[in-house]
Amino acid sequence: MYATLYVPQQPPQLITTQGLVLPDAITKLVSIPERVPLLLNCAPGLVDILASDTGYVAYSIFDHEGQINHSAMVALSELTGVRFGYDEDETLCGTILIVQE
């Protein structure tokens, strides 16, 4: 398992997976470990799950209106097959954390 932190206008950062988990293999339920809001620099109640499946989970800050995160949009598109555009409803903004197998 590995984790990548995508901060707008910075290169992606591989981070340690200590304290991070993938969705449950049977139920596919996703938890939000205590470390996630610390990495995203937000309150625990603002963590949003962008996408998940048995092999990955992507977290962001709910309704964040910061800088567009181009590198996270590319990475998440490649991982999920979902294409992101540049209108308000299709862009990813702020810090994104992707944990995957």
HELIX and SHEET records of a PDB file:
HELIX    1   1 ARG A   35  LEU A   40  1                                   6    
HELIX    2   2 PRO A   44  LEU A   46  5                                   3    
HELIX    3   3 HIS A   70  THR A   80  1                                  11    
SHEET    1   A 5 GLN A  13  ILE A  15  0                                        
SHEET    2   A 5 TYR A   2  TYR A   6 -1                                        
SHEET    3   A 5 ILE A  96  GLN A 100 -1                                        
SHEET    4   A 5 TYR A  56  ILE A  61 -1                                        
SHEET    5   A 5 VAL A  47  ASP A  53 -1                                        
END                                                                             
